Amino acid sequence: MLFVQTITIKVNRRIVKVVEEMIRLGIARSRNHAYNILIEAGLPKVLELIEHKKKVESLTDKFLHEGLPYENLPTVEDVEEGRER
């Protein structure tokens, strides 16, 4: 038989903001999940994940608004020529 007990913890406001950011960015599904990730991975790793997700989000928004940068991409002829070599 599994016994589950609810506990309450007090955390710094900075940790609460990190947890909320994790949920907003999709790193965690819920606050409980976010705290579990934070405990397992540690604050430095979680902050690194958040920065990475923010960079991905900003690039995605940029590409959606401005379009993908198509300059200097290889053409079909360039690819075929490279395969023949």
DRENTORKOL-3810 file (N, C-alpha, C; in nm, 4 decimals):
REM DRENTORKOL-3810
@n.u->0.0842; n.v->-0.1175; n.w->0.0000; ca.u->0.0000; ca.v->0.0000; ca.w->0.0000; c.u->0.0893; c.v->0.1246; c.w->0.0000
@n.u->0.0567; n.v->0.2180; n.w->-0.0883; ca.u->0.1343; ca.v->0.3400; ca.w->-0.1031; c.u->0.0710; c.v->0.4507; c.w->-0.0206
@n.u->0.1507; n.v->0.5135; n.w->0.0622; ca.u->0.1021; ca.v->0.6227; ca.w->0.1449; c.u->0.1595; c.v->0.7533; c.w->0.0916
@n.u->0.0728; n.v->0.8463; n.w->0.0545; ca.u->0.1143; ca.v->0.9753; ca.w->0.0013; c.u->0.0789; c.v->1.0824; c.w->0.1023
@n.u->0.1748; n.v->1.1668; n.w->0.1306; ca.u->0.1516; ca.v->1.2744; ca.w->0.2252; c.u->0.1850; c.v->1.4065; c.w->0.1590
@n.u->0.0995; n.v->1.5027; n.w->0.1758; ca.u->0.1213; ca.v->1.6355; ca.w->0.1210; c.u->0.2074; c.v->1.7150; c.w->0.2177
@n.u->0.3053; n.v->1.7873; n.w->0.1600; ca.u->0.3903; ca.v->1.8726; ca.w->0.2426; c.u->0.3872; c.v->2.0136; c.w->0.1869
@n.u->0.4198; n.v->2.1079; n.w->0.2698; ca.u->0.4272; ca.v->2.2480; ca.w->0.2292; c.u->0.5696; c.v->2.2952; c.w->0.2533
@n.u->0.6249; n.v->2.3651; n.w->0.1530; ca.u->0.7594; ca.v->2.4183; ca.w->0.1692; c.u->0.7569; c.v->2.5686; c.w->0.1460
@n.u->0.8485; n.v->2.6360; n.w->0.2100; ca.u->0.8641; ca.v->2.7790; ca.w->0.1878; c.u->0.9870; c.v->2.7976; c.w->0.1003
@n.u->0.9701; n.v->2.8752; n.w->-0.0068; ca.u->1.0811; ca.v->2.9001; ca.w->-0.0983; c.u->1.0930; c.v->3.0495; c.w->-0.1242
@n.u->1.2091; n.v->3.0882; n.w->-0.1683; ca.u->1.2399; ca.v->3.2251; ca.w->-0.2033; c.u->1.1547; c.v->3.2680; c.w->-0.3232
@n.u->1.1216; n.v->3.3953; n.w->-0.3326; ca.u->1.0430; ca.v->3.4469; ca.w->-0.4459; c.u->1.1133; c.v->3.4194; c.w->-0.5793
@n.u->1.2451; n.v->3.4209; n.w->-0.5767; ca.u->1.3219; ca.v->3.3939; ca.w->-0.6999; c.u->1.2918; c.v->3.2532; c.w->-0.7511
@n.u->1.2817; n.v->3.1569; n.w->-0.6606; ca.u->1.2511; ca.v->3.0192; ca.w->-0.6985; c.u->1.1103; c.v->3.0099; c.w->-0.7545
@n.u->1.0164; n.v->3.0826; n.w->-0.6949; ca.u->0.8780; ca.v->3.0834; ca.w->-0.7438; c.u->0.8741; c.v->3.1372; c.w->-0.8863
@n.u->0.9501; n.v->3.2435; n.w->-0.9128; ca.u->0.9545; ca.v->3.2998; ca.w->-1.0486; c.u->1.0160; c.v->3.2011; c.w->-1.1467
@n.u->1.1189; n.v->3.1290; n.w->-1.1040; ca.u->1.1812; ca.v->3.0284; ca.w->-1.1901; c.u->1.0805; c.v->2.9183; c.w->-1.2226
@n.u->1.0063; n.v->2.8749; n.w->-1.1231; ca.u->0.9058; ca.v->2.7699; ca.w->-1.1430; c.u->0.7970; c.v->2.8176; c.w->-1.2395
@n.u->0.7492; n.v->2.9395; n.w->-1.2226; ca.u->0.6474; ca.v->2.9942; ca.w->-1.3128; c.u->0.7003; c.v->3.0041; c.w->-1.4556
@n.u->0.8263; n.v->3.0427; n.w->-1.4702; ca.u->0.8880; ca.v->3.0523; ca.w->-1.6030; c.u->0.9012; c.v->2.9141; c.w->-1.6664
@n.u->0.9336; n.v->2.8134; n.w->-1.5870; ca.u->0.9442; ca.v->2.6768; ca.w->-1.6378; c.u->0.8101; c.v->2.6297; c.w->-1.6944
@n.u->0.7031; n.v->2.6632; n.w->-1.6258; ca.u->0.5700; ca.v->2.6246; ca.w->-1.6729; c.u->0.5346; c.v->2.7010; c.w->-1.7997
@n.u->0.5612; n.v->2.8312; n.w->-1.8015; ca.u->0.5285; ca.v->2.9143; ca.w->-1.9178; c.u->0.6017; c.v->2.8673; c.w->-2.0432
@n.u->0.7279; n.v->2.8277; n.w->-2.0270; ca.u->0.8085; ca.v->2.7846; ca.w->-2.1412; c.u->0.7854; c.v->2.6386; c.w->-2.1804
@n.u->0.7087; n.v->2.5666; n.w->-2.1002; ca.u->0.6808; ca.v->2.4277; ca.w->-2.1334; c.u->0.7847; c.v->2.3294; c.w->-2.0843
@n.u->0.8739; n.v->2.3724; n.w->-1.9991; ca.u->0.9741; ca.v->2.2821; ca.w->-1.9428; c.u->0.9069; c.v->2.1873; c.w->-1.8438
@n.u->0.8071; n.v->2.2382; n.w->-1.7718; ca.u->0.7342; ca.v->2.1570; ca.w->-1.6738; c.u->0.5851; c.v->2.1670; c.w->-1.7013
@n.u->0.5118; n.v->2.0598; n.w->-1.6664; ca.u->0.3673; ca.v->2.0562; ca.w->-1.6891; c.u->0.2884; c.v->2.1223; c.w->-1.5763
@n.u->0.3458; n.v->2.1255; n.w->-1.4574; ca.u->0.2771; ca.v->2.1813; ca.w->-1.3419; c.u->0.3804; c.v->2.2328; c.w->-1.2424
@n.u->0.3324; n.v->2.2993; n.w->-1.1376; ca.u->0.4248; ca.v->2.3476; ca.w->-1.0356; c.u->0.4944; c.v->2.2314; c.w->-0.9670
@n.u->0.4193; n.v->2.1269; n.w->-0.9394; ca.u->0.4774; ca.v->2.0100; ca.w->-0.8755; c.u->0.5885; c.v->1.9508; c.w->-0.9630
@n.u->0.5611; n.v->1.9392; n.w->-1.0918; ca.u->0.6611; ca.v->1.8875; ca.w->-1.1857; c.u->0.7829; c.v->1.9796; c.w->-1.1893
@n.u->0.7604; n.v->2.1103; n.w->-1.1884; ca.u->0.8701; ca.v->2.2071; ca.w->-1.1927; c.u->0.9585; c.v->2.1953; c.w->-1.0680
@n.u->0.8959; n.v->2.1822; n.w->-0.9511; ca.u->0.9760; ca.v->2.1673; ca.w->-0.8288; c.u->1.0545; c.v->2.0365; c.w->-0.8306
@n.u->0.9959; n.v->1.9312; n.w->-0.8825; ca.u->1.0675; ca.v->1.8037; ca.w->-0.8916; c.u->1.1882; c.v->1.8158; c.w->-0.9851
@n.u->1.1707; n.v->1.8819; n.w->-1.0981; ca.u->1.2828; ca.v->1.9032; ca.w->-1.1905; c.u->1.3905; c.v->1.9870; c.w->-1.1228
@n.u->1.3481; n.v->2.0894; n.w->-1.0529; ca.u->1.4411; ca.v->2.1776; ca.w->-0.9830; c.u->1.5218; c.v->2.1011; c.w->-0.8780
@n.u->1.4568; n.v->2.0124; n.w->-0.8059; ca.u->1.5259; ca.v->1.9332; ca.w->-0.7048; c.u->1.6234; c.v->1.8358; c.w->-0.7698
@n.u->1.5800; n.v->1.7704; n.w->-0.8783; ca.u->1.6637; ca.v->1.6697; ca.w->-0.9432; c.u->1.7817; c.v->1.7312; c.w->-1.0189
@n.u->1.7552; n.v->1.8380; n.w->-1.0938; ca.u->1.8591; ca.v->1.8942; ca.w->-1.1811; c.u->1.9423; c.v->2.0018; c.w->-1.1119
@n.u->1.8832; n.v->2.0739; n.w->-1.0197; ca.u->1.9540; ca.v->2.1833; ca.w->-0.9551; c.u->1.9242; c.v->2.3159; c.w->-1.0230
@n.u->1.9359; n.v->2.4223; n.w->-0.9488; ca.u->1.9036; ca.v->2.5559; ca.w->-0.9986; c.u->1.9900; c.v->2.5986; c.w->-1.1173
@n.u->2.1220; n.v->2.5793; n.w->-1.1151; ca.u->2.2025; ca.v->2.6233; ca.w->-1.2308; c.u->2.1606; c.v->2.5558; c.w->-1.3623
@n.u->2.1325; n.v->2.4274; n.w->-1.3590; ca.u->2.0919; ca.v->2.3553; ca.w->-1.4792; c.u->1.9554; c.v->2.4036; c.w->-1.5278
@n.u->1.8639; n.v->2.4298; n.w->-1.4346; ca.u->1.7310; ca.v->2.4784; ca.w->-1.4714; c.u->1.7405; c.v->2.6179; c.w->-1.5325
@n.u->1.8242; n.v->2.7037; n.w->-1.4762; ca.u->1.8422; ca.v->2.8377; ca.w->-1.5336; c.u->1.9003; c.v->2.8289; c.w->-1.6744
@n.u->1.9896; n.v->2.7339; n.w->-1.6955; ca.u->2.0463; ca.v->2.7110; ca.w->-1.8285; c.u->1.9374; c.v->2.6651; c.w->-1.9261
@n.u->1.8507; n.v->2.5762; n.w->-1.8827; ca.u->1.7393; ca.v->2.5298; ca.w->-1.9661; c.u->1.6456; c.v->2.6450; c.w->-2.0022
@n.u->1.6181; n.v->2.7307; n.w->-1.9047; ca.u->1.5294; ca.v->2.8444; ca.w->-1.9289; c.u->1.5902; c.v->2.9382; c.w->-2.0320
@n.u->1.7193; n.v->2.9686; n.w->-2.0194; ca.u->1.7851; ca.v->3.0566; ca.w->-2.1169; c.u->1.7810; c.v->2.9959; c.w->-2.2570
@n.u->1.8050; n.v->2.8653; n.w->-2.2657; ca.u->1.8012; ca.v->2.7969; ca.w->-2.3952; c.u->1.6611; c.v->2.8058; c.w->-2.4566
@n.u->1.5585; n.v->2.7797; n.w->-2.3760; ca.u->1.4201; ca.v->2.7864; ca.w->-2.4255; c.u->1.3842; c.v->2.9279; c.w->-2.4694
@n.u->1.4324; n.v->3.0283; n.w->-2.3961; ca.u->1.4038; ca.v->3.1670; ca.w->-2.4332; c.u->1.4680; c.v->3.2018; c.w->-2.5682
@n.u->1.5911; n.v->3.1543; n.w->-2.5904; ca.u->1.6582; ca.v->3.1791; ca.w->-2.7178; c.u->1.5834; c.v->3.1121; c.w->-2.8322
@n.u->1.5406; n.v->2.9896; n.w->-2.8105; ca.u->1.4644; ca.v->2.9175; ca.w->-2.9129; c.u->1.3342; c.v->2.9904; c.w->-2.9410
@n.u->1.2667; n.v->3.0352; n.w->-2.8371; ca.u->1.1400; ca.v->3.1066; ca.w->-2.8531; c.u->1.1591; c.v->3.2369; c.w->-2.9303
@n.u->1.2662; n.v->3.3107; n.w->-2.8999; ca.u->1.2889; ca.v->3.4378; ca.w->-2.9700; c.u->1.3239; c.v->3.4142; c.w->-3.1168
@n.u->1.4038; n.v->3.3117; n.w->-3.1457; ca.u->1.4351; ca.v->3.2811; ca.w->-3.2852; c.u->1.3109; c.v->3.2363; c.w->-3.3613
@n.u->1.2285; n.v->3.1574; n.w->-3.2972; ca.u->1.1048; ca.v->3.1122; ca.w->-3.3607; c.u->1.0157; c.v->3.2305; c.w->-3.3938
@n.u->0.9991; n.v->3.3231; n.w->-3.2986; ca.u->0.9184; ca.v->3.4423; ca.w->-3.3235; c.u->0.9775; c.v->3.5251; c.w->-3.4369
@n.u->1.1090; n.v->3.5407; n.w->-3.4372; ca.u->1.1759; ca.v->3.6174; ca.w->-3.5425; c.u->1.1517; c.v->3.5545; c.w->-3.6788
@n.u->1.1666; n.v->3.4234; n.w->-3.6888; ca.u->1.1470; ca.v->3.3550; ca.w->-3.8168; c.u->1.0011; c.v->3.3591; c.w->-3.8608
@n.u->0.9077; n.v->3.3557; n.w->-3.7657; ca.u->0.7661; ca.v->3.3638; ca.w->-3.8010; c.u->0.7304; c.v->3.5018; c.w->-3.8554
@n.u->0.7911; n.v->3.6063; n.w->-3.7995; ca.u->0.7598; ca.v->3.7423; ca.w->-3.8431; c.u->0.8396; c.v->3.7845; c.w->-3.9663
@n.u->0.9667; n.v->3.7470; n.w->-3.9727; ca.u->1.0533; ca.v->3.7930; ca.w->-4.0811; c.u->1.0737; c.v->3.6874; c.w->-4.1892
@n.u->1.0377; n.v->3.5648; n.w->-4.1611; ca.u->1.0618; ca.v->3.4568; ca.w->-4.2559; c.u->1.2000; c.v->3.3972; c.w->-4.2326
@n.u->1.2189; n.v->3.2769; n.w->-4.2834; ca.u->1.3488; ca.v->3.2108; ca.w->-4.2683; c.u->1.4528; c.v->3.2770; c.w->-4.3568
@n.u->1.5764; n.v->3.2842; n.w->-4.3131; ca.u->1.6819; ca.v->3.3450; ca.w->-4.3959; c.u->1.7230; c.v->3.2481; c.w->-4.5076
@n.u->1.6761; n.v->3.2742; n.w->-4.6281; ca.u->1.7030; ca.v->3.1846; ca.w->-4.7404; c.u->1.8268; c.v->3.2214; c.w->-4.8206
@n.u->1.8967; n.v->3.3282; n.w->-4.7843; ca.u->2.0124; ca.v->3.3695; ca.w->-4.8617; c.u->2.1252; c.v->3.2679; c.w->-4.8483
@n.u->2.1967; n.v->3.2481; n.w->-4.9555; ca.u->2.3171; ca.v->3.1647; ca.w->-4.9595; c.u->2.2924; c.v->3.0182; c.w->-4.9248
@n.u->2.1713; n.v->2.9715; n.w->-4.9439; ca.u->2.1447; ca.v->2.8290; ca.w->-4.9249; c.u->2.1784; c.v->2.7562; c.w->-5.0540
@n.u->2.2268; n.v->2.6318; n.w->-5.0478; ca.u->2.2609; ca.v->2.5590; ca.w->-5.1698; c.u->2.1362; c.v->2.5263; c.w->-5.2516
@n.u->2.1511; n.v->2.5327; n.w->-5.3823; ca.u->2.0414; ca.v->2.4989; ca.w->-5.4719; c.u->2.0465; c.v->2.3493; c.w->-5.5019
@n.u->1.9474; n.v->2.3011; n.w->-5.5729; ca.u->1.9419; ca.v->2.1597; ca.w->-5.6103; c.u->2.0637; c.v->2.1247; c.w->-5.6962
@n.u->2.1006; n.v->2.2151; n.w->-5.7852; ca.u->2.2168; ca.v->2.1908; ca.w->-5.8709; c.u->2.3453; c.v->2.1775; c.w->-5.7881
@n.u->2.3599; n.v->2.2622; n.w->-5.6865; ca.u->2.4782; ca.v->2.2552; ca.w->-5.6000; c.u->2.4846; c.v->2.1217; c.w->-5.5266
@n.u->2.3720; n.v->2.0754; n.w->-5.4801; ca.u->2.3680; ca.v->1.9485; ca.w->-5.4073; c.u->2.3998; c.v->1.8332; c.w->-5.5015
@n.u->2.3397; n.v->1.8340; n.w->-5.6207; ca.u->2.3648; ca.v->1.7275; ca.w->-5.7176; c.u->2.5110; c.v->1.7263; c.w->-5.7618
@n.u->2.5684; n.v->1.8454; n.w->-5.7794; ca.u->2.7087; ca.v->1.8561; ca.w->-5.8180; c.u->2.7991; c.v->1.8005; c.w->-5.7081
@n.u->2.7643; n.v->1.8271; n.w->-5.5849; ca.u->2.8415; ca.v->1.7753; ca.w->-5.4726; c.u->2.8327; c.v->1.6244; c.w->-5.4627
@n.u->2.7212; n.v->1.5676; n.w->-5.4993; ca.u->2.7057; ca.v->1.4216; ca.w->-5.4942; c.u->2.7846; c.v->1.3524; c.w->-5.6043
@n.u->2.8008; n.v->1.4211; n.w->-5.7178; ca.u->2.8723; ca.v->1.3622; ca.w->-5.8304; c.u->3.0211; c.v->1.3541; c.w->-5.8041
@n.u->3.0718; n.v->1.4369; n.w->-5.7163; ca.u->3.2148; ca.v->1.4387; ca.w->-5.6907; c.u->3.2613; c.v->1.3195; c.w->-5.6184
END
